[in-house]
Amino acid sequence: MLCPYLKEPFDDCYCLRMSSLDIERTVFFCSMQFKSCEIYINHYAHITTKEIKYA
């Protein structure tokens, strides 16, 4: 399973930057390890909190 935000990534996602420093992170975090990605965790928590607040 790939990161659900890979098709529409956030501005700070590794897959958008793709510098030589981010290639390893992109491969690791955008694939099956996306739930351990700091960027995913931060945005997911923000989105989840927003959904609960407005539900």
C-alpha positions in Angstrom: 0.0 0.0 0.0 1.3 3.5 -0.9 0.8 6.7 1.0 -2.8 7.9 0.3 -1.4 11.4 -0.2 1.0 10.4 -2.9 -1.4 11.4 -5.7 -2.1 14.8 -4.1 0.9 15.4 -1.8 1.3 18.2 0.8 3.7 21.0 0.0 6.3 19.5 2.4 6.1 15.9 1.2 9.4 14.2 0.4 8.0 13.2 -3.0 7.6 16.8 -4.1 11.1 17.8 -3.1 13.0 14.8 -4.4 16.4 16.2 -3.7 19.2 13.7 -3.4 18.8 13.9 0.3 15.1 13.0 0.1 15.2 10.0 -2.4 15.7 7.4 0.4 13.0 9.0 2.5 10.6 9.1 -0.4 11.1 5.4 -1.2 10.8 4.5 2.4 8.0 6.7 3.7 5.8 6.9 0.5 5.6 3.2 0.3 4.5 0.8 3.1 6.0 2.9 5.9 3.9 6.0 5.4 2.2 5.7 8.8 5.6 6.3 10.4 6.3 9.4 8.3 6.5 12.6 10.3 4.9 14.6 7.5 2.0 12.1 7.2 1.5 11.9 11.0 1.4 15.7 11.3 -1.0 16.2 8.5 -3.2 13.2 9.3 -3.6 14.4 12.9 -4.5 17.9 11.7 -7.1 16.5 9.2 -8.5 14.1 11.8 -8.8 16.8 14.4 -10.5 19.1 11.9 -13.0 16.4 10.9 -13.9 15.6 14.5 -14.3 19.4 15.3 -16.7 19.9 12.5 -18.6 16.6 12.7 
